[in-house]
Amino acid sequence: MQTVEEKLAKSLTAESIELIPYLPYLLQDLWELGSSPKDMLDLITRHLRVSKQTKVLDLACGKGAVSIHLARRLGCLVKGIDIIPEFIGFAINKAQEFGVEELCEFKVGDITESVKTEKDYDIVVYGAVGNVLGNWEETIILLKNSVKKGGYIIIDDAYRNDKSNAKYLSREQWLKLFNDKG
């Protein structure tokens, strides 16, 4: 069984956990970690109806860039969870800076545990996190538990166009997996 730190390191393609304590320092000049807030906003506004009652869960939210952009532009309620306390502190400060602290809640937590308790969200964002929750089938099952019936899961990850890289699923494999898991 992998520790949280080992899962985090693996999601960052690191060989060991030695750098994890230094991540806040190494990434201090970056706000947007992982998914592009602009791309997430564009994806959601083009395909989904969002209101002030829409609840979004942003798992492994990093410094909260996606969460804050969604709250600011869409007026929806967003909860961001990340394992790194310094990132959550930064996100809380940024939410205040952008005037969306009433729409955003940020909390330090292990997303492998959060997916067991966080329920009834309209949208769950799993952006550029990798296989922290297990293989993709396991990940979708866990994410499905956090989204309410009729809700949406947004996974920002790579897919392959050919058979050259077995590390990534093809578009067809993703679609089949989503279909098989409902």
OpenMM code with the backbone's topology and positions (N, CA, C; nanometers):
from openmm import Vec3, app, unit

residues = "MET GLN THR VAL GLU GLU LYS LEU ALA LYS SER LEU THR ALA GLU SER ILE GLU LEU ILE PRO TYR LEU PRO TYR LEU LEU GLN ASP LEU TRP GLU LEU GLY SER SER PRO LYS ASP MET LEU ASP LEU ILE THR ARG HIS LEU ARG VAL SER LYS GLN THR LYS VAL LEU ASP LEU ALA CYS GLY LYS GLY ALA VAL SER ILE HIS LEU ALA ARG ARG LEU GLY CYS LEU VAL LYS GLY ILE ASP ILE ILE PRO GLU PHE ILE GLY PHE ALA ILE ASN LYS ALA GLN GLU PHE GLY VAL GLU GLU LEU CYS GLU PHE LYS VAL GLY ASP ILE THR GLU SER VAL LYS THR GLU LYS ASP TYR ASP ILE VAL VAL TYR GLY ALA VAL GLY ASN VAL LEU GLY ASN TRP GLU GLU THR ILE ILE LEU LEU LYS ASN SER VAL LYS LYS GLY GLY TYR ILE ILE ILE ASP ASP ALA TYR ARG ASN ASP LYS SER ASN ALA LYS TYR LEU SER ARG GLU GLN TRP LEU LYS LEU PHE ASN ASP LYS GLY".split()
positions = [
    Vec3(0.0840, -0.1186, 0.0000),
    Vec3(0.0000, 0.0000, 0.0000),
    Vec3(0.0883, 0.1246, 0.0000),
    Vec3(0.0635, 0.2137, -0.0955),
    Vec3(0.1430, 0.3356, -0.1051),
    Vec3(0.0958, 0.4400, -0.0038),
    Vec3(0.1906, 0.5166, 0.0472),
    Vec3(0.1562, 0.6275, 0.1353),
    Vec3(0.1064, 0.7436, 0.0503),
    Vec3(0.0463, 0.8412, 0.1151),
    Vec3(0.0001, 0.9610, 0.0456),
    Vec3(0.1169, 1.0296, -0.0234),
    Vec3(0.2296, 1.0372, 0.0463),
    Vec3(0.3470, 1.1016, -0.0112),
    Vec3(0.3966, 1.0270, -0.1342),
    Vec3(0.3946, 0.8950, -0.1299),
    Vec3(0.4373, 0.8154, -0.2452),
    Vec3(0.3436, 0.8369, -0.3635),
    Vec3(0.2135, 0.8442, -0.3373),
    Vec3(0.1166, 0.8700, -0.4444),
    Vec3(0.1382, 1.0080, -0.5044),
    Vec3(0.1624, 1.1059, -0.4177),
    Vec3(0.1884, 1.2416, -0.4652),
    Vec3(0.3133, 1.2439, -0.5521),
    Vec3(0.4192, 1.1824, -0.5046),
    Vec3(0.5438, 1.1777, -0.5815),
    Vec3(0.5221, 1.1112, -0.7168),
    Vec3(0.4486, 1.0010, -0.7173),
    Vec3(0.4223, 0.9296, -0.8418),
    Vec3(0.3420, 1.0167, -0.9383),
    Vec3(0.2440, 1.0918, -0.8860),
    Vec3(0.1635, 1.1781, -0.9725),
    Vec3(0.2479, 1.2875, -1.0357),
    Vec3(0.3586, 1.3233, -0.9709),
    Vec3(0.4504, 1.4248, -1.0226),
    Vec3(0.5653, 1.3626, -1.1016),
    Vec3(0.5553, 1.2331, -1.1275),
    Vec3(0.6573, 1.1530, -1.1957),
    Vec3(0.7919, 1.1564, -1.1249),
    Vec3(0.7880, 1.1667, -0.9938),
    Vec3(0.9113, 1.1641, -0.9144),
    Vec3(0.9439, 1.0196, -0.8773),
    Vec3(1.0702, 0.9935, -0.8601),
    Vec3(1.1170, 0.8600, -0.8247),
    Vec3(1.1060, 0.8329, -0.6748),
    Vec3(1.1094, 0.9397, -0.5942),
    Vec3(1.1035, 0.9230, -0.4487),
    Vec3(1.0267, 1.0395, -0.3873),
    Vec3(1.0083, 1.0326, -0.2561),
    Vec3(0.9334, 1.1378, -0.1853),
    Vec3(1.0250, 1.2480, -0.1309),
    Vec3(1.1513, 1.2415, -0.1586),
    Vec3(1.2482, 1.3339, -0.0999),
    Vec3(1.2206, 1.4811, -0.1302),
    Vec3(1.1638, 1.5127, -0.2457),
    Vec3(1.1408, 1.6520, -0.2833),
    Vec3(1.0102, 1.7099, -0.2287),
    Vec3(0.9210, 1.6259, -0.1810),
    Vec3(0.7881, 1.6730, -0.1392),
    Vec3(0.7940, 1.7872, -0.0375),
    Vec3(0.8773, 1.7801, 0.0651),
    Vec3(0.8804, 1.8929, 0.1591),
    Vec3(0.9230, 2.0254, 0.0953),
    Vec3(0.9898, 2.0173, -0.0194),
    Vec3(1.0403, 2.1366, -0.0867),
    Vec3(0.9455, 2.1899, -0.1951),
    Vec3(0.8354, 2.1206, -0.2209),
    Vec3(0.7444, 2.1630, -0.3269),
    Vec3(0.6935, 2.3063, -0.3096),
    Vec3(0.6515, 2.3459, -0.1887),
    Vec3(0.6053, 2.4853, -0.1756),
    Vec3(0.7122, 2.5866, -0.2177),
    Vec3(0.8371, 2.5587, -0.1847),
    Vec3(0.9455, 2.6488, -0.2236),
    Vec3(0.9717, 2.6403, -0.3743),
    Vec3(0.9801, 2.5187, -0.4263),
    Vec3(1.0100, 2.4999, -0.5680),
    Vec3(0.9019, 2.5593, -0.6587),
    Vec3(0.7787, 2.5583, -0.6119),
    Vec3(0.6659, 2.6060, -0.6929),
    Vec3(0.6131, 2.7417, -0.6461),
    Vec3(0.6938, 2.8128, -0.5677),
    Vec3(0.6477, 2.9381, -0.5075),
    Vec3(0.6078, 3.0445, -0.6085),
    Vec3(0.6666, 3.0446, -0.7255),
    Vec3(0.6376, 3.1482, -0.8243),
    Vec3(0.5225, 3.1118, -0.9182),
    Vec3(0.4649, 2.9949, -0.8991),
    Vec3(0.3556, 2.9505, -0.9853),
    Vec3(0.2244, 2.9506, -0.9081),
    Vec3(0.1201, 3.0037, -0.9699),
    Vec3(-0.0130, 2.9923, -0.9110),
    Vec3(-0.0890, 2.8790, -0.9788),
    Vec3(-0.0816, 2.8755, -1.1102),
    Vec3(-0.1538, 2.7745, -1.1865),
    Vec3(-0.0728, 2.6461, -1.1925),
    Vec3(-0.1118, 2.5502, -1.1110),
    Vec3(-0.0483, 2.4185, -1.1096),
    Vec3(-0.1460, 2.3189, -1.1713),
    Vec3(-0.0989, 2.2339, -1.2575),
    Vec3(-0.1886, 2.1334, -1.3145),
    Vec3(-0.2721, 2.1883, -1.4277),
    Vec3(-0.4029, 2.1833, -1.4130),
    Vec3(-0.4956, 2.2235, -1.5186),
    Vec3(-0.4939, 2.3739, -1.5423),
    Vec3(-0.5224, 2.4101, -1.6649),
    Vec3(-0.5337, 2.5505, -1.7015),
    Vec3(-0.6713, 2.6017, -1.6568),
    Vec3(-0.6748, 2.7044, -1.5721),
    Vec3(-0.8046, 2.7606, -1.5309),
    Vec3(-0.8882, 2.8068, -1.6509),
    Vec3(-0.8222, 2.8671, -1.7499),
    Vec3(-0.8923, 2.9143, -1.8694),
    Vec3(-0.9561, 2.7968, -1.9441),
    Vec3(-0.8812, 2.6884, -1.9605),
    Vec3(-0.9347, 2.5719, -2.0311),
    Vec3(-1.0517, 2.5094, -1.9548),
    Vec3(-1.0395, 2.4993, -1.8235),
    Vec3(-1.1485, 2.4426, -1.7428),
    Vec3(-1.2726, 2.5302, -1.7520),
    Vec3(-1.2544, 2.6594, -1.7414),
    Vec3(-1.3660, 2.7528, -1.7506),
    Vec3(-1.4328, 2.7414, -1.8870),
    Vec3(-1.3536, 2.7383, -1.9913),
    Vec3(-1.4059, 2.7274, -2.1273),
    Vec3(-1.4831, 2.5960, -2.1451),
    Vec3(-1.4269, 2.4877, -2.0986),
    Vec3(-1.4917, 2.3572, -2.1100),
    Vec3(-1.6270, 2.3566, -2.0395),
    Vec3(-1.6297, 2.4096, -1.9197),
    Vec3(-1.7534, 2.4106, -1.8415),
    Vec3(-1.8564, 2.5040, -1.9046),
    Vec3(-1.8164, 2.6231, -1.9437),
    Vec3(-1.9142, 2.7179, -1.9987),
    Vec3(-1.9678, 2.6726, -2.1345),
    Vec3(-1.8904, 2.5999, -2.2106),
    Vec3(-1.9375, 2.5513, -2.3413),
    Vec3(-2.0316, 2.4324, -2.3302),
    Vec3(-2.0199, 2.3541, -2.2232),
    Vec3(-2.0936, 2.2277, -2.2192),
    Vec3(-2.1916, 2.2108, -2.1030),
    Vec3(-2.1803, 2.2935, -1.9999),
    Vec3(-2.2623, 2.2716, -1.8809),
    Vec3(-2.3381, 2.3976, -1.8414),
    Vec3(-2.4491, 2.3764, -1.7763),
    Vec3(-2.5231, 2.4881, -1.7171),
    Vec3(-2.4757, 2.5044, -1.5743),
    Vec3(-2.4359, 2.6251, -1.5414),
    Vec3(-2.3852, 2.6529, -1.4073),
    Vec3(-2.4645, 2.7694, -1.3495),
    Vec3(-2.5036, 2.7561, -1.2233),
    Vec3(-2.5746, 2.8626, -1.1536),
    Vec3(-2.5051, 2.8905, -1.0211),
    Vec3(-2.5595, 2.9832, -0.9462),
    Vec3(-2.5031, 3.0151, -0.8150),
    Vec3(-2.5197, 2.8996, -0.7162),
    Vec3(-2.6070, 2.8046, -0.7476),
    Vec3(-2.6257, 2.6882, -0.6610),
    Vec3(-2.5368, 2.5696, -0.7009),
    Vec3(-2.4667, 2.5813, -0.8124),
    Vec3(-2.3793, 2.4732, -0.8588),
    Vec3(-2.2655, 2.4542, -0.7605),
    Vec3(-2.2450, 2.3285, -0.7212),
    Vec3(-2.1371, 2.2931, -0.6286),
    Vec3(-2.0287, 2.2169, -0.7045),
    Vec3(-1.9065, 2.2669, -0.6926),
    Vec3(-1.7920, 2.2079, -0.7611),
    Vec3(-1.6920, 2.1589, -0.6570),
    Vec3(-1.6400, 2.0398, -0.6771),
    Vec3(-1.5331, 1.9849, -0.5944),
    Vec3(-1.4077, 1.9789, -0.6803),
    Vec3(-1.3019, 2.0459, -0.6358),
    Vec3(-1.1746, 2.0492, -0.7072),
    Vec3(-1.0740, 1.9680, -0.6259),
    Vec3(-1.0502, 1.8454, -0.6696),
    Vec3(-0.9610, 1.7541, -0.5972),
    Vec3(-0.8158, 1.7774, -0.6388),
    Vec3(-0.7272, 1.7812, -0.5400),
    Vec3(-0.5855, 1.8135, -0.5631),
    Vec3(-0.5782, 1.9505, -0.6296),
    Vec3(-0.6417, 2.0474, -0.5646),
    Vec3(-0.6616, 2.1813, -0.6216),
    Vec3(-0.5348, 2.2643, -0.6286),
    Vec3(-0.4259, 2.2163, -0.5697),
    Vec3(-0.3029, 2.2957, -0.5717),
    Vec3(-0.3230, 2.4273, -0.5004),
    Vec3(-0.2902, 2.5349, -0.5669),
    Vec3(-0.3015, 2.6690, -0.5079),
    Vec3(-0.4347, 2.7363, -0.5395),
    Vec3(-0.5302, 2.6594, -0.5907),
    Vec3(-0.6664, 2.7069, -0.6072),
    Vec3(-0.6971, 2.7869, -0.7319),
    Vec3(-0.6102, 2.7886, -0.8304),
    Vec3(-0.6324, 2.8712, -0.9492),
    Vec3(-0.7612, 2.8333, -1.0227),
    Vec3(-0.7840, 2.7052, -1.0456),
    Vec3(-0.9055, 2.6623, -1.1155),
    Vec3(-1.0278, 2.6974, -1.0318),
    Vec3(-1.0248, 2.6643, -0.9046),
    Vec3(-1.1384, 2.6915, -0.8160),
    Vec3(-1.1748, 2.8393, -0.8153),
    Vec3(-1.0760, 2.9239, -0.8002),
    Vec3(-1.0996, 3.0678, -0.7900),
    Vec3(-1.1515, 3.1245, -0.9208),
    Vec3(-1.0970, 3.0799, -1.0327),
    Vec3(-1.1471, 3.1270, -1.1618),
    Vec3(-1.2922, 3.0853, -1.1834),
    Vec3(-1.3269, 2.9629, -1.1477),
    Vec3(-1.4651, 2.9175, -1.1636),
    Vec3(-1.5592, 2.9988, -1.0753),
    Vec3(-1.5216, 3.0183, -0.9502),
    Vec3(-1.6061, 3.0953, -0.8582),
    Vec3(-1.6218, 3.2390, -0.9066),
    Vec3(-1.5143, 3.2971, -0.9494),
    Vec3(-1.5153, 3.4385, -0.9915),
    Vec3(-1.5971, 3.4601, -1.1177),
    Vec3(-1.5797, 3.3734, -1.2153),
    Vec3(-1.6470, 3.3923, -1.3441),
    Vec3(-1.7888, 3.3364, -1.3477),
    Vec3(-1.8144, 3.2277, -1.2724),
    Vec3(-1.9447, 3.1615, -1.2792),
    Vec3(-2.0308, 3.1842, -1.1559),
    Vec3(-1.9703, 3.2319, -1.0486),
    Vec3(-2.0448, 3.2557, -0.9260),
    Vec3(-2.0870, 3.1293, -0.8538),
    Vec3(-2.0253, 3.0169, -0.8882),
    Vec3(-2.0614, 2.8886, -0.8270),
    Vec3(-1.9838, 2.8668, -0.6970),
    Vec3(-2.0260, 2.7675, -0.6214),
    Vec3(-1.9617, 2.7317, -0.4952),
    Vec3(-1.8560, 2.6259, -0.5224),
    Vec3(-1.7346, 2.6483, -0.4757),
    Vec3(-1.6248, 2.5566, -0.5042),
    Vec3(-1.5541, 2.5179, -0.3753),
    Vec3(-1.5278, 2.3877, -0.3636),
    Vec3(-1.4469, 2.3381, -0.2527),
    Vec3(-1.3216, 2.2750, -0.3121),
    Vec3(-1.2069, 2.3235, -0.2678),
    Vec3(-1.0793, 2.2710, -0.3143),
    Vec3(-1.0087, 2.1974, -0.2021),
    Vec3(-0.9538, 2.0823, -0.2352),
    Vec3(-0.8830, 2.0001, -0.1365),
    Vec3(-0.7447, 1.9672, -0.1913),
    Vec3(-0.6433, 1.9859, -0.1074),
    Vec3(-0.5067, 1.9519, -0.1457),
    Vec3(-0.4310, 1.9073, -0.0207),
    Vec3(-0.3309, 1.8262, -0.0391),
    Vec3(-0.2546, 1.7681, 0.0719),
    Vec3(-0.1486, 1.8642, 0.1264),
    Vec3(-0.1138, 1.9673, 0.0518),
    Vec3(-0.0037, 2.0542, 0.0913),
    Vec3(-0.0583, 2.1799, 0.1593),
    Vec3(-0.0354, 2.1935, 0.2898),
    Vec3(-0.0907, 2.3063, 0.3657),
    Vec3(-0.0533, 2.4436, 0.3096),
    Vec3(0.0696, 2.4593, 0.2621),
    Vec3(0.1126, 2.5884, 0.2083),
    Vec3(0.0313, 2.6254, 0.0836),
    Vec3(-0.0033, 2.5260, 0.0019),
    Vec3(-0.0851, 2.5522, -0.1164),
    Vec3(-0.2244, 2.5992, -0.0753),
    Vec3(-0.2813, 2.5347, 0.0259),
    Vec3(-0.4148, 2.5732, 0.0722),
    Vec3(-0.4116, 2.7144, 0.1311),
    Vec3(-0.3087, 2.7456, 0.2069),
    Vec3(-0.2945, 2.8815, 0.2598),
    Vec3(-0.2885, 2.9842, 0.1484),
    Vec3(-0.2146, 2.9527, 0.0440),
    Vec3(-0.2032, 3.0410, -0.0715),
    Vec3(-0.3393, 3.0576, -0.1384),
    Vec3(-0.4119, 2.9482, -0.1543),
    Vec3(-0.5439, 2.9510, -0.2181),
    Vec3(-0.6418, 3.0378, -0.1388),
    Vec3(-0.6387, 3.0256, -0.0083),
    Vec3(-0.7273, 3.1063, 0.0767),
    Vec3(-0.6965, 3.2549, 0.0572),
    Vec3(-0.5687, 3.2897, 0.0544),
    Vec3(-0.5292, 3.4293, 0.0328),
    Vec3(-0.5703, 3.4797, -0.1056),
    Vec3(-0.5556, 3.3953, -0.2080),
    Vec3(-0.5937, 3.4344, -0.3436),
    Vec3(-0.7448, 3.4524, -0.3540),
    Vec3(-0.8215, 3.3667, -0.2878),
    Vec3(-0.9679, 3.3806, -0.2892),
    Vec3(-1.0077, 3.5152, -0.2297),
    Vec3(-0.9403, 3.5551, -0.1233),
    Vec3(-0.9669, 3.6856, -0.0629),
    Vec3(-0.9267, 3.7978, -0.1584),
    Vec3(-0.8120, 3.7825, -0.2212),
    Vec3(-0.7630, 3.8833, -0.3163),
    Vec3(-0.8620, 3.9049, -0.4309),
    Vec3(-0.9238, 3.7956, -0.4783),
    Vec3(-1.0178, 3.8037, -0.5898),
    Vec3(-1.1624, 3.8247, -0.5435),
    Vec3(-1.1837, 3.8361, -0.4134),
    Vec3(-1.3165, 3.8640, -0.3604),
    Vec3(-1.4153, 3.7494, -0.3704),
    Vec3(-1.3639, 3.6265, -0.3712),
    Vec3(-1.4527, 3.5094, -0.3818),
    Vec3(-1.4424, 3.4175, -0.2600),
    Vec3(-1.3931, 3.4723, -0.1483),
    Vec3(-1.3756, 3.3881, -0.0290),
    Vec3(-1.5073, 3.3296, 0.0205),
    Vec3(-1.6210, 3.3953, -0.0096),
    Vec3(-1.7509, 3.3414, 0.0315),
    Vec3(-1.7968, 3.2275, -0.0585),
    Vec3(-1.7393, 3.2191, -0.1783),
    Vec3(-1.7757, 3.1139, -0.2727),
    Vec3(-1.6789, 2.9952, -0.2677),
    Vec3(-1.5617, 3.0175, -0.2139),
    Vec3(-1.4570, 2.9150, -0.2126),
    Vec3(-1.4291, 2.8665, -0.0711),
    Vec3(-1.4167, 2.7358, -0.0588),
    Vec3(-1.3702, 2.6747, 0.0656),
    Vec3(-1.2493, 2.5896, 0.0296),
    Vec3(-1.1407, 2.6107, 0.1007),
    Vec3(-1.0201, 2.5326, 0.0764),
    Vec3(-0.9834, 2.4576, 0.2025),
    Vec3(-0.9441, 2.3326, 0.1837),
    Vec3(-0.9118, 2.2518, 0.3001),
    Vec3(-0.7944, 2.1597, 0.2698),
    Vec3(-0.7095, 2.1427, 0.3712),
    Vec3(-0.5987, 2.0479, 0.3610),
    Vec3(-0.6562, 1.9091, 0.3807),
    Vec3(-0.6262, 1.8205, 0.2883),
    Vec3(-0.6765, 1.6848, 0.3024),
    Vec3(-0.6186, 1.5914, 0.1988),
    Vec3(-0.6315, 1.4652, 0.2281),
    Vec3(-0.5887, 1.3564, 0.1404),
    Vec3(-0.7074, 1.3228, 0.0504),
    Vec3(-0.6945, 1.3462, -0.0786),
    Vec3(-0.8081, 1.3227, -0.1676),
    Vec3(-0.8491, 1.1761, -0.1733),
    Vec3(-0.7571, 1.0850, -0.1383),
    Vec3(-0.7953, 0.9429, -0.1369),
    Vec3(-0.8972, 0.9161, -0.0260),
    Vec3(-0.8960, 0.9988, 0.0761),
    Vec3(-0.9971, 0.9903, 0.1824),
    Vec3(-1.1169, 1.0794, 0.1507),
    Vec3(-1.0920, 1.1938, 0.0926),
    Vec3(-1.1989, 1.2894, 0.0623),
    Vec3(-1.3046, 1.2312, -0.0305),
    Vec3(-1.2627, 1.1499, -0.1278),
    Vec3(-1.3606, 1.0943, -0.2216),
    Vec3(-1.4570, 0.9975, -0.1529),
    Vec3(-1.4237, 0.9557, -0.0332),
    Vec3(-1.5131, 0.8672, 0.0424),
    Vec3(-1.6190, 0.9455, 0.1190),
    Vec3(-1.5923, 1.0726, 0.1471),
    Vec3(-1.6838, 1.1502, 0.2309),
    Vec3(-1.7482, 1.2679, 0.1593),
    Vec3(-1.6853, 1.3217, 0.0581),
    Vec3(-1.7409, 1.4360, -0.0154),
    Vec3(-1.8454, 1.3838, -0.1141),
    Vec3(-1.9683, 1.4320, -0.1006),
    Vec3(-2.0801, 1.3804, -0.1816),
    Vec3(-2.1632, 1.4935, -0.2403),
    Vec3(-2.2436, 1.4570, -0.3384),
    Vec3(-2.3488, 1.5433, -0.3947),
    Vec3(-2.2988, 1.6702, -0.4620),
    Vec3(-2.1895, 1.6609, -0.5340),
    Vec3(-2.1403, 1.7745, -0.6110),
    Vec3(-2.1966, 1.7685, -0.7529),
    Vec3(-2.2189, 1.8843, -0.8109),
    Vec3(-2.2651, 1.8920, -0.9493),
    Vec3(-2.1511, 1.8631, -1.0461),
    Vec3(-2.0317, 1.9087, -1.0088),
    Vec3(-1.9127, 1.8907, -1.0920),
    Vec3(-1.7965, 1.8516, -1.0014),
    Vec3(-1.7236, 1.7497, -1.0421),
    Vec3(-1.5996, 1.7124, -0.9745),
    Vec3(-1.4864, 1.7312, -1.0743),
    Vec3(-1.3885, 1.8122, -1.0362),
    Vec3(-1.2723, 1.8378, -1.1209),
    Vec3(-1.1549, 1.7571, -1.0671),
    Vec3(-1.0972, 1.6766, -1.1546),
    Vec3(-0.9797, 1.5961, -1.1227),
    Vec3(-0.8752, 1.6339, -1.2270),
    Vec3(-0.8075, 1.7453, -1.2035),
    Vec3(-0.7234, 1.8044, -1.3058),
    Vec3(-0.5751, 1.7769, -1.2897),
    Vec3(-0.5206, 1.7047, -1.3854),
    Vec3(-0.3773, 1.6784, -1.3917),
    Vec3(-0.3244, 1.6168, -1.2623),
    Vec3(-0.3971, 1.5187, -1.2119),
    Vec3(-0.3603, 1.4542, -1.0854),
    Vec3(-0.2934, 1.3194, -1.1087),
    Vec3(-0.3202, 1.2561, -1.2206),
    Vec3(-0.2629, 1.1244, -1.2465),
    Vec3(-0.3381, 1.0160, -1.1722),
    Vec3(-0.2686, 0.9089, -1.1423),
    Vec3(-0.3345, 0.7912, -1.0853),
    Vec3(-0.3255, 0.7843, -0.9328),
    Vec3(-0.3412, 0.8970, -0.8671),
    Vec3(-0.3362, 0.9014, -0.7213),
    Vec3(-0.4458, 0.8154, -0.6591),
    Vec3(-0.5612, 0.8084, -0.7247),
    Vec3(-0.6735, 0.7314, -0.6707),
    Vec3(-0.6736, 0.5855, -0.7154),
    Vec3(-0.5747, 0.5456, -0.7923),
    Vec3(-0.5679, 0.4086, -0.8428),
    Vec3(-0.5640, 0.4111, -0.9943),
    Vec3(-0.5931, 0.2961, -1.0553),
    Vec3(-0.5979, 0.2950, -1.2015),
    Vec3(-0.7202, 0.3749, -1.2460),
    Vec3(-0.7355, 0.3958, -1.3762),
    Vec3(-0.8421, 0.4845, -1.4219),
    Vec3(-0.9808, 0.4307, -1.3917),
    Vec3(-0.9975, 0.3023, -1.3954),
    Vec3(-1.1280, 0.2432, -1.3607),
    Vec3(-1.1605, 0.2712, -1.2137),
    Vec3(-1.0644, 0.2467, -1.1265),
    Vec3(-1.0841, 0.2746, -0.9833),
    Vec3(-1.1088, 0.4236, -0.9594),
    Vec3(-1.0356, 0.5065, -1.0311),
    Vec3(-1.0495, 0.6512, -1.0161),
    Vec3(-1.1903, 0.6965, -1.0518),
    Vec3(-1.2407, 0.6509, -1.1642),
    Vec3(-1.3751, 0.6910, -1.2065),
    Vec3(-1.4804, 0.6437, -1.1072),
    Vec3(-1.4661, 0.5231, -1.0567),
    Vec3(-1.5615, 0.4724, -0.9570),
    Vec3(-1.5597, 0.5612, -0.8325),
    Vec3(-1.4420, 0.5961, -0.7847),
    Vec3(-1.4316, 0.6815, -0.6664),
    Vec3(-1.4867, 0.8215, -0.6931),
    Vec3(-1.4539, 0.8792, -0.8073),
    Vec3(-1.5032, 1.0120, -0.8400),
    Vec3(-1.6550, 1.0122, -0.8555),
    Vec3(-1.7066, 0.9048, -0.9093),
    Vec3(-1.8512, 0.8927, -0.9291),
    Vec3(-1.9258, 0.9004, -0.7953),
    Vec3(-1.8640, 0.8541, -0.6882),
    Vec3(-1.9261, 0.8603, -0.5561),
    Vec3(-1.9406, 1.0030, -0.5053),
    Vec3(-1.8585, 1.0940, -0.5550),
    Vec3(-1.8625, 1.2329, -0.5083),
    Vec3(-1.9565, 1.3212, -0.5895),
    Vec3(-1.9927, 1.2765, -0.7072),
    Vec3(-2.0792, 1.3565, -0.7941),
    Vec3(-2.2226, 1.3066, -0.7819),
    Vec3(-2.3181, 1.3997, -0.7807),
    Vec3(-2.4574, 1.3585, -0.7670),
    Vec3(-2.5097, 1.3043, -0.8996),
    Vec3(-2.6191, 1.2342, -0.8935),
    Vec3(-2.6799, 1.1785, -1.0149),
    Vec3(-2.7087, 1.2925, -1.1117),
    Vec3(-2.6637, 1.2767, -1.2330),
    Vec3(-2.6797, 1.3801, -1.3336),
    Vec3(-2.5670, 1.4824, -1.3331),
    Vec3(-2.4695, 1.4647, -1.2430),
    Vec3(-2.3562, 1.5554, -1.2351),
    Vec3(-2.2474, 1.5167, -1.3332),
    Vec3(-2.1366, 1.5887, -1.3260),
    Vec3(-2.0289, 1.5699, -1.4224),
    Vec3(-1.8943, 1.5528, -1.3538),
    Vec3(-1.8124, 1.4691, -1.4144),
    Vec3(-1.6733, 1.4505, -1.3728),
    Vec3(-1.5863, 1.5039, -1.4858),
    Vec3(-1.4950, 1.5921, -1.4507),
    Vec3(-1.4017, 1.6443, -1.5495),
    Vec3(-1.2621, 1.5945, -1.5118),
    Vec3(-1.2053, 1.5139, -1.6000),
    Vec3(-1.0699, 1.4621, -1.5798),
    Vec3(-0.9801, 1.5279, -1.6835),
    Vec3(-0.8783, 1.5964, -1.6363),
    Vec3(-0.7813, 1.6587, -1.7253),
    Vec3(-0.6567, 1.5714, -1.7222),
    Vec3(-0.6417, 1.4925, -1.8249),
    Vec3(-0.5247, 1.4057, -1.8359),
    Vec3(-0.4985, 1.3805, -1.9832),
    Vec3(-0.3887, 1.3188, -2.0118),
    Vec3(-0.3507, 1.2916, -2.1504),
    Vec3(-0.4197, 1.1663, -2.2024),
    Vec3(-0.4368, 1.1623, -2.3335),
    Vec3(-0.4727, 1.0382, -2.4002),
    Vec3(-0.3890, 1.0286, -2.5256),
    Vec3(-0.3779, 0.9082, -2.5745),
    Vec3(-0.2913, 0.8880, -2.6916),
    Vec3(-0.3752, 0.8732, -2.8173),
    Vec3(-0.3160, 0.9103, -2.9279),
    Vec3(-0.3835, 0.8979, -3.0568),
    Vec3(-0.3455, 0.7706, -3.1305),
    Vec3(-0.2395, 0.7058, -3.0874),
    Vec3(-0.1971, 0.5836, -3.1549),
    Vec3(-0.1570, 0.4808, -3.0498),
    Vec3(-0.1003, 0.3725, -3.0923),
    Vec3(-0.0642, 0.2651, -2.9999),
    Vec3(0.0802, 0.2745, -2.9509),
    Vec3(0.1467, 0.3860, -2.9782),
    Vec3(0.2892, 0.3976, -2.9481),
    Vec3(0.3199, 0.4142, -2.7995),
    Vec3(0.2252, 0.4620, -2.7211),
    Vec3(0.2540, 0.4862, -2.5799),
    Vec3(0.1468, 0.4210, -2.4936),
    Vec3(0.1757, 0.3032, -2.4454),
    Vec3(0.0780, 0.2271, -2.3662),
    Vec3(0.0551, 0.2879, -2.2283),
    Vec3(0.1371, 0.3882, -2.1907),
    Vec3(0.1207, 0.4525, -2.0607),
    Vec3(-0.0135, 0.5245, -2.0516),
    Vec3(-0.0611, 0.5768, -2.1642),
    Vec3(-0.1857, 0.6536, -2.1677),
    Vec3(-0.2943, 0.5753, -2.2394),
    Vec3(-0.4171, 0.5970, -2.1948),
    Vec3(-0.5310, 0.5371, -2.2633),
    Vec3(-0.5549, 0.6124, -2.3934),
    Vec3(-0.6149, 0.5436, -2.4907),
    Vec3(-0.6559, 0.6116, -2.6129),
    Vec3(-0.7896, 0.6808, -2.5873),
    Vec3(-0.8272, 0.7676, -2.6769),
    Vec3(-0.9563, 0.8358, -2.6647),
    Vec3(-1.0686, 0.7328, -2.6589),
    Vec3(-1.0611, 0.6328, -2.7432),
    Vec3(-1.1630, 0.5282, -2.7467),
    Vec3(-1.1688, 0.4507, -2.6147),
    Vec3(-1.0528, 0.4227, -2.5553),
    Vec3(-1.0499, 0.3527, -2.4267),
    Vec3(-1.1126, 0.4384, -2.3165),
    Vec3(-1.0865, 0.5700, -2.3192),
    Vec3(-1.1487, 0.6602, -2.2221),
    Vec3(-1.3001, 0.6570, -2.2362),
    Vec3(-1.3478, 0.6712, -2.3599),
    Vec3(-1.4920, 0.6727, -2.3828),
    Vec3(-1.5563, 0.5419, -2.3404),
    Vec3(-1.4910, 0.4309, -2.3693),
    Vec3(-1.5441, 0.3007, -2.3271),
    Vec3(-1.5475, 0.2918, -2.1744),
    Vec3(-1.4439, 0.3365, -2.1115),
    Vec3(-1.4365, 0.3337, -1.9641),
    Vec3(-1.5480, 0.4186, -1.9023),
    Vec3(-1.5688, 0.5397, -1.9546),
    Vec3(-1.6777, 0.6244, -1.9052),
    Vec3(-1.8129, 0.5567, -1.9264),
    Vec3(-1.8299, 0.4985, -2.0434),
    Vec3(-1.9560, 0.4312, -2.0735),
    Vec3(-1.9773, 0.3103, -1.9827),
    Vec3(-1.8740, 0.2291, -1.9669),
    Vec3(-1.8848, 0.1090, -1.8825),
    Vec3(-1.9150, 0.1420, -1.7366),
    Vec3(-1.8626, 0.2530, -1.6896),
    Vec3(-1.8811, 0.2920, -1.5479),
    Vec3(-2.0024, 0.3834, -1.5282),
    Vec3(-2.0743, 0.4075, -1.6363),
    Vec3(-2.1986, 0.4859, -1.6250),
    Vec3(-2.1749, 0.6325, -1.6080),
] * unit.nanometer
topology = app.Topology()
chain = topology.addChain("A")
for resn in residues:
    res = topology.addResidue(resn, chain)
    for name in ("N", "CA", "C"):
        topology.addAtom(name, app.Element.getBySymbol(name[0]), res)
